[in-house]
Amino acid sequence: MTGLEFTQLPRIQSPRDLKSLSIAELESLAAEIRFAICEQVSKSGGHLAPNLGVVELTIALHYVFDFESDRLLFDVGHQCYPHKLLTGRQDLLDRLRKRGGMAGFPEPMESAFDLFSVGHAGTAISTAVGMARGDQLNGESFSDENPDGRRVVSLIGDASIVNGLAMEGLNNAGTLKRQFLVILNDNGMSIAKPQGAVAQYFDRVRLSDTYGGFRKAAKELARRLPGGELAADLYHRMGEASKAMLAEDAWFEKFGLVTVGPIDGHDLPTLIEFLNEAKRFERPMVLHVKTVKGKGFAFAEGNATTFHSPPAFDVTDGADGEQGADRDRITSSCRVELRKSGRSYTAAFSSALAEVMESDDRAVTCTAAMPDGTGLTSIMERWPERSWDTGICESHAMDMMAGLAKTGFKPFFAVYSTFLQRAFDQAFQEVALQGHAVRLCLDRAGCVGGDGAVHQGFCDIALLSVLPQAALLAPCDESSLRQGLAYMRDYEEGISAIRYPRDNVSMLVEERFGAAPPFEHGKARDLVRHDQPDVAVLAYGTTVIDAIIASDQLAGDYSVEVYDARFAKPVDAQLIRRLCEAGVPIITVEDHGLPGGFGAQVLLACSEMGLDASRVTRLGMPERWIRQGSRAEQLEEVGIDANGISRTIRVVCDVEGAPAEQPRPAKANV
């Protein structure tokens, strides 16, 4: 991909360097930031469209505020790349989402400009309220009496604003008696098209005559800015414009927040003027900013869902663009191809769920703003009357599924493992406690690669295993994924869940052992057996693949049995009893945290049966955060790839009596 010669971006080593630039130079900087981000994401993958949409807004924020002292809190955080490029991290961009490079989300370990590690929606307003109150208590908040005090800004998208936590934050923000700015980044999108009545309200505001008329007037006024300097008389006029833009019956007014806008989020002079007014306003305010997700690249603007977080891609034919009147927009003549690496578990799940939907007209499904990410897009197109996108509202989605179960349907809730945590209370109260059969399909379970710690699916087993009658499953390949969903379709005793990773499907098990048989409640599948085994590996989920490879690696030295555990609850008690009573050491392997995980369930079963568990060794994610990198690197780091399993087998077999604690490679103890 070719493009622009960078002249402005290399000059920006900190936000202070912005202050000396003219408006024209800031606009050149915006174009350079877009090219830099798109060029890197095309190589490494990452969040593209969200970052392209906030370039001018981010520049204006850092131009007006001083976030070495002031507070900037991101919601979700997948729109933070421009912020990072302006805060001294340009040297990390070429290793985006890789070890030692730029994290894909705000990360305090990376920079003091990042206040929280964030990756879940709806959090920015509440954490900002907390910091605003803390600054007041410390005597550090901005006011007329303390003009050098700290200001607080939270940046939230219109899809996140409907999240229940965001509503709670707004409710409390309205009670603040100080400066407090909420910027609503309204791009008409979530990850997919936003859902619900509030989204429809913003659509109506977006299309109103007020916005169109103001945008024209603001552009006319902005043309008169002399070299980008903010003269006092023009400031006064823009102040009057702000008063004209006050939305007297705005939705946020009901929460006690003054509402201004919408304004054009790509018009730098207008943004700067309004932010300068907002920074001096000593009441909670919402500034409604209209942006275009994917701004500047026709392929991203036209398909913002696909380019929300794409894998690496290739741009050809016209990629260097046309620069003229619309200087920051790449021509639509270019052709973009996403790089394919194999069939994903998400795609396999989509096909398997389609089989369930076709075979059972009582099956229904939903997702929380992730139709593409969870594989439901084609399902929703085919069965629109039995599938829903609730928006970023996991708690509501869980309760809606409970209501559908109560009325006799078979609900399948497709959700990332990390986002299931947001709906655990509902899984407890409205599903498990009532004895309802809601079926959870947990994508991105375990190590997730470049998204890092904020998205690791490390605790779904621990959360759900405490619920009576829960059935917790994991497939090792596409064949067993189909069988797992078929089992869940007919499981009516309580909540059930199946977990699978952000990875490609392996054919190893099916090619060697045949297609997966149906799931039997609480029963493992024998894969590799020996008359006199030295050790038995009970692998849960896709770790079965690595366990088989490890068994092959050690075939000349040790007799290693391998079992596809299939269930974390209930575990195969008969198998565990047989192995323990025969004195066979057991190694459990899982792509999940050790506390409360599959291995912990095996130990619990030993305790309940009065068996000696001293020869059980557990492998899994340790009690520390796993940072960004490739999924393969993360599995290697925690010792649950094939080589790590082989090392542990050697330790267990070479030491008399298996160790009680997990033997880990040295790097895992860092």
N, C-alpha and C positions, 0 to 999 in steps of 0.2 A: 504494500500500500504506500503510495507516494502522496506528497502534499506540500504543505507550507514550510517555508524557512522560518525557524524559530528565532525571533529577535527580542520578544518581551519576556517570555517565560523564564529563560535563563537568568534574567535580572532579578527575579523574585526569590529571595532566599528566606524571607519572612514577610508577614502581612504588612510590616512597616514600609516595605519597599513599594507597596501599592500607592501610598499617599502622594508620591511625586509624579504619578502618571496622569496624563490628560484623559478625558473621556474617549477620545479616538484611540489612544494607546491601550486603554482598558478593553475596548472592543477588539483590538488586535490580539490582546492577551486571551480573551475568551475564545477566539478562533483557534489559537495555538493549544490551549488546554483541551479543546474538543479533539483536535488531531492527535495529541499525545495520548489521550485516553483511548480513543478508538484504535489507534495503531497498536497499543499494548494489549488491549482486550482481544483484538483479532489474533494475537499470538498465543495468549495464555487463557483466554476465557475470562469471565467475570461479569460484573454488573455494568452494562453499557447504557441502555436507554435512561435509567434513573439518573445517572451522573451527567449525561449530556443535557438533560432538562434543567439542571440547577446551576449551570456555569455562571451566568450573569448574576443570579441571586447570591451565589457564594462569594463572588468578587465584591458585590455591593456590600454584603454583610461585613467582610473583612476591611473594606474601605472605610466604612462608617464607624464600626465598633472596634474596640481594642480587646481581643479575646485572650491576650496575656493576662488581663485583669477581669474583663467581662466574661460572662458564662454563655457558651453555645452548646446546646444539647440537641443531638440528633435523634429522630425517631426512626426505628429500624436500622438506619446507618448505611444502607447500601447506596446512598447518594453522597458519600463522603470523599470520593476521589479528588474532585476539584479542591476541596478544603485541605486535603493532604498535600496537594501540589503547591498550595499557597503558604504552607506552614513548615517548609524546610525539609520535605521528604521526596523531592524529585529524584534523588539518587536511588530510591527504593522502588520506583515504578517498574523498572525492567524485570523485577522479581515479584510482581504482583501476585499475591495469594500463594507465594512459595516460601520455603524456609529462609529466614533471614531477610525477607523482602517486605513489601507493603501488605499489611493485613487488608482484607476486603471490607472490613468494618472498622469503626472507630476503636482505637486500642490505646488505653492510657500507658501501657508499657512501651509504646512506640513514641508517644509525644504528650507533653503536658497540655497541648491544645485539645486533646481528646479526653473528655471527662469521665465517660463510662464506656466499657465494652458493651456495645448494643447490637442486637440482631433480631429482637422481637418487637413487634409493633405495639404502639399505644403507650410507650413508657416515658416519652420525652417531657410531656407536660407535668406529670407527677414528680419526676426527679427534679425538674426545673423549679417547681413550687417548693420542694424541699431545700434546694440551694438558695432560693430567694429568701425563705424564712431564716435559714442559717446565716446568710449575710446580714440580715436585719439584726439578728441576735448578737452578731459579732460587731455591730456598728459599722459595717463595711458597705452597705447598700447605697446606691445612687439616690440622691434627692437634691432639692434646691440648696439645702444646707450642707450637703456633702457632694458637690458636683464631680468629684473625682472617684466616687464610689462605684461599686460594681453594678452593671446592668445584667439582666438575664434574658436570654432569647432561646426559645425552643422552636425547632423546625420540624413540622409534621405534615405528612401527605394527606390528601382528602380521603383516601381509602383507610388510612390508619385512624382518622378522626372518629370513625364509627365504632372503633374497638371499645369494649366496656371500660377498660382502664383509662383510656383517653377521656371518656365521659366523666369518670370519677375525678380525674385531674382537673378538667374544666370546672366542674362543680366547686372544687376547692380553690382554684385559681381566682375565681370571682370574688373571694373574700379578702384577697391581698390588698393592702393599702400602700402600694409602691409601684415603681416601674416594673412591668412584666410583659414581654412581647411574645405572642404566639404567631408564628408565620405559617399560614396554611398554604402549602405548595399544592395548588390545585391544577393537576395535569389531566383530569378526566380519566385517569387510569389508576388501577392498583398494580399488582403483577399482571392481572388480566383486567377486563372491564369491571369497574367497581359496581357493587350490588347494593340494593336497598333504598329506602325512602330518603335517607340523608344524601346519598349520591345523586338521586333524582333532583333534590333541592338544589345542589350545587350546579347541576346541569342547567336548571332554569336560570340561576344567577348568571352563569357563564354566557347564556344566550340573550340576556336582557339588553335592552337599548342603553341602559345606564353604562354598562361596561364598554359597549361599542363607541358611544359618544365620548366617554371619558378618555378612552385610549387615543382617539383622534386629537382631542384637545391637549392631552399630555404630550403627545409627540410634537405638536406645533409649538408648545411652550419649551420643550426640551431643546429644540433646534436653536433657541436663542441663548443657550448657555455659552458663555464666552470661554472657549478652550477648556471646558470642563470645570471651571471654578464656580463655586456656589455662592453667587452674590446675594447680599441680604435682601434686596428687593424681590429677586426671583424666589428666594426662600419664602418670603411672605406670601407671594402669589401661590406657590405650591401649598402653603399652609391653608390658604383659602380653598384650594382644590381638595385638600384632605377633608375639610369641613363639608364640602359639597359631596364627598364620597362616603360620608358617614352613613352606614346602613341602619336607619332608625328602627326598623323592624327585623333586624337580622337575627338569625337563629342563635348566634353566640351572645347576643344581648340578653337572652334569657338566663345565661349563666353569670351575668354581671360584667361582661367584657365588652368594651367599646369595639366596634367593628368598622374597619375601613377597607374599601375595595369592592370589587377586584381591580387590581392593577396589572399591567403587562410585566411579567417576570423576565422578559428578555430585553427590556428597555432600560439600559443602565442609568441614564440621567434621572428617569422617573423613580427607579428603585432607590437611588441614592437620596433623592429629595425626601421621599416618604420615610425611609429609614432614619434620616436625620431628624425628622419630626418625631418619629416613634421613640427614639432614644431619649427624648426629653420629656416624654409624657408620663406623669406619675400616677397612672392607673393601669390596670391590666387591659391589654389591647390585643385584638386579633387583626393582623394584616393579611388580607386575602389576596394571594398572588397567583395569577394565571400563567402557567408554563406549558410547554409542549414536551412531552416525554420523547426522548430520542432526538431532540432538537439539533439541527445542523447536518444530519445525515439522512437522506431520503429513505434509505432502506430501514433505518431504525424508527423514523417518524411513522412510516407506513405500516410497520409491523412491530409495535413497541412490546407486545407480549413475547414474541419470539426472541427479540433482542433485549429483553429485561435482564437476563443473565445467560447469555449464550456460551457455548463452547467456543474454541478457536474457530475462526472463519477466514475465508479468502475473499478479497475484493478485487475485481478485475473490470476492465473496460470503463474508463471514465472515472476511476477512483480518485484522481487528483483534482477533480471537481472544476467548477466554474466559479470564479470569483469576480463579482461585479456588484450590481445593485444588491443582490442577496448574498453577500460575500462569505457568510459562514455556513451556507447550506450546500451540501455536496449534491451534484447532479443526479437525477434519477436514472441516468443511463448506465450506471454501474451495475454489475451483477455480483451477488453475494452468495457464497455457498458455505454452509456450516460443515465443519469437519466431523465425519462420522467415525466412531471407534468401535462399534459393535452394538448388539441388542442390549438395551438396558433393562434392569429389573422393573423400572417404571413402565416401559413398553410391554414387558411380559405381564405385569399386573393388569394393564389396561385390557389386553386380550383375554386374560383369565376372567376378569370381572364381566366382560361382555358375554362370555359363555354363561355365567351365573344369571345375568340380567335376561338373557334370551330364554333360559330354561325355567325361570321362576318369575312370574309376573308380580309376586309379592316382594321381590328384591328392589330396594331403593338405595340411592347413594347421594352423598354430598361431599363438598370440600369447602375449605375456608380460604378463598381467594387464590387457590392453587390448582385450577383445572389442568393447566399444562404440566406443572411440576409433579402432580400426582397421577397423571395419565387419564384424567376424566374428560378431557375435551371431546374426544370422539364419542364417549358414552353420553355426554350431555346433548350432543347433536343427534344421536340416534334415539335416545329415550328422554326427551326434554320434560315430559310429564312425571318422570320418576327420578330425576337428578337435579341437584341444586348447587349453586355457589352462593354461600352466605356472606361473602366478603370476609375481611380479617376479623372474624368473630368465632373463635374456636369454642368458647363456652356455650354460646348460643347454638352452634352447630350440634354439639353433643346433646344438649337438651332437646333440640328439635328431633334428633334421631331417637331419643327416648320416647318422645310423643308419638312418633311413627311406630315404634315397637309396641307401644301401648295399644295402638289401634290395629295391630295384627300384621304389620309389615316386617320385612327383614332388612334392617338398615345396615349399610356399609359406609363408614365414615373414613374417607381417604385423607390422611393428614401426615405431615412430617413428624417424626418422632420427637424432635425438639419442641414442636408447637403443641403436641399432646399435653405437655406439662400445664399449659394454660387452661385446660379443661378437666383437670383431675377432680376438682370438687364436684363437677357435674357427673363425671364417671362414677364417683362414689355415691352421691346423693340420689340422683335421678335415674341412674342406670342400675348399678350393682345392688344398691339397697332395695330397689323395687323388684329385683329379679328379672330385669328386662335383658333381652338378648340383642345388644348393640355390638356390631362387628367393626373393629378398628383395623385399618390397613395402614401400617406405619412405614412410610417411605423414609429414606435418608437415615436409617437406623445405624448406630455405631459411628465409626470414623467417617467423616464427610469430606475430607480433602481440604480444598482451598478456602472453604467458608470458615474453617477453624473452630475454636472453642465455643463460639456463640451458637453454633448449629449442631454440635456433636449430639448424637442420639445415644446418650450414655445411661439413661435411668428409666426407660419405659418398663423394663421387667420389674425393677425395684418398686416402682409406683403401683403397677397393676397387680403384682403378685399378692399384695395384701388384701385384695378384694375376694371375698368368698365366691366360689364357683367360677372364678375366672379361668379361662383356657388360653394359654399363651403359646403361640406357635412360631416357628421360623422355618422357611424353606431353604434348601441348598442349591436349587436350580429352578428352571421354569416349570419343569414337570411337577415338582413337589409344591411349587407355588399354586398351580392349578388345583392340585389335590387338597392343599390347605384351605383354599377358598371354598371348595366343595364341602369340606368338613364344617367350616364355620357357617355355611348356609343352613345346615341342618342342626347346628348346636343351639339349643334353646334354654340351657340351664343358667345362663348368665352372660356377662360380658366376655368377649373373646377378642384376640388381637393377633395379627401376623406381622412380623417385622422383616424388612429386607433393605439392603444397602443402596447407596448411590454408586452403582457399579454395573459392569456388564455381566450378563449371564454366562456361566461356564457350562460346557457340555460334558465335562469329565465324568461326572457321576452317571449320567444317563448312558453315555457311550460304554462305560465299563460295567455297570450294574443293571442297566435297563431302566425303563420309565418308572417313575415313582409309583408305588402302590398307594391305595387310599390310606389316609390317616386313621389310626385307631387311637382312641382317647388315652393319652398318657403312655403311649408306647413308642419306643425308639425303633429305628431300622438298622438291622445288622448290615454292615458293608464288608469289612475285612475281619475274618475270624481265624483263630489258630487253636490247635488242640491244647497247647501249653503256652499261653501268652505271657510275655514279660511285662506288658503294660496294656491298658485299655484307654483309648482316647474317646471321650464323650464330647463330640463337637456339636455346637448349636448354631444353626443357620449356615451361612456361607463359609464359616471356618471349617466345615466338613471338607471342602476342596483342599485347603492347606494341610489338613490332617492326613488326607490320603497321600498327598505329595510327600509329606514328612515320613509316612509309613514306607513309601517306596524308597526314599533316600536311605533308610536304615534297614532295608530288607535283609541285607547280608549280616547284620550285627544283632538285631533284636526282632522278636516276634511282636508286632504292634497291631492290636485290634483297633478298629475304627467303627464307631457307631454314629449314625445321624440321630441326634437326640430328639429332634422334632418338637418336643414340648419342654418349656421351662416350668410350666405348671399345667397339669401335674407331671412331675418327672417320672421316669420309668422306674418305679420302686423295685419291681422284681429283678430287673437287670442290675441295679445297684446292689441289691442284697446278694445276688449270685456272685458278682465280682468280689465284693467285700468278703464274703464267707470263703471264697476260693483263695483269698490272699493276693488278688491281682491289684497292683497299684492302679489308681484311676487318675487321669488328667482330664479336667474339664476345660473346654476352650470356648470363648464367646467374644463377640465384638460388642461388648457392653461393660459398664463399670463393675468392678468386683463386688462392692457392697450391694447386697440385695439381688444380684444377678443370677444367672443359671447355676453357676458353681455354688453360690450360697444356697440355692434351693436343693442341690444335691447334698450339701452338708446337713441341711435341715431334715431331709429325708433320712439320712443316716442316724441322726439324733432321735427322730421319732421311732425308728425301728430298733434302736439300741445297738447300732453297729459301730465298730471302731472306724472313725473317719480319719485317722492319722495318716493313712496312705492315699488320701485325696489331695491332689495338687490343683490349684486353680490358676488358669491363665485368662486374662482379660485386661480391660482398660484400668490402669492404676488410679489411685486417688490423687490425681493432679490434672491440670488442664492440658489438653493436647492442642498445640498451636497449629497454624495453617501449614500446609504442605500437600503433597499428593497423598491420596488414600494409601497407596502402597508404602510410602515413607512412614505414615502414621502406624500402619499395622506392624511394620518392621520395628518401629520405635518401642512399641509396647509388647513385642515378642509374640504376636499371634499370627505372623506369617509362617510359611512352611519352615523356613530356617529356624525361627524362634521356637516353634513346636519341636523340631528335631533336637535342638539344644536341651530343651526341658526333658524330653524323653531320655536323652543320654544321662542327664543328672539323676533322674528318678531311677533309672535302671542300674546305674553304677554305684549309687549310694544305698547302703542297706537301710530299708525303710524309707519310703518317700517322704520328702520334707513336708512339714505342715503348711508352710507358707510358700508362696509363688516364687520360684527361682527366676530372676529376670536378668536380661543382659545388662551390662554396666550402664549403657546409655539410657536405659529405662529408669535409672535411679537419679538422673540429672535433676 
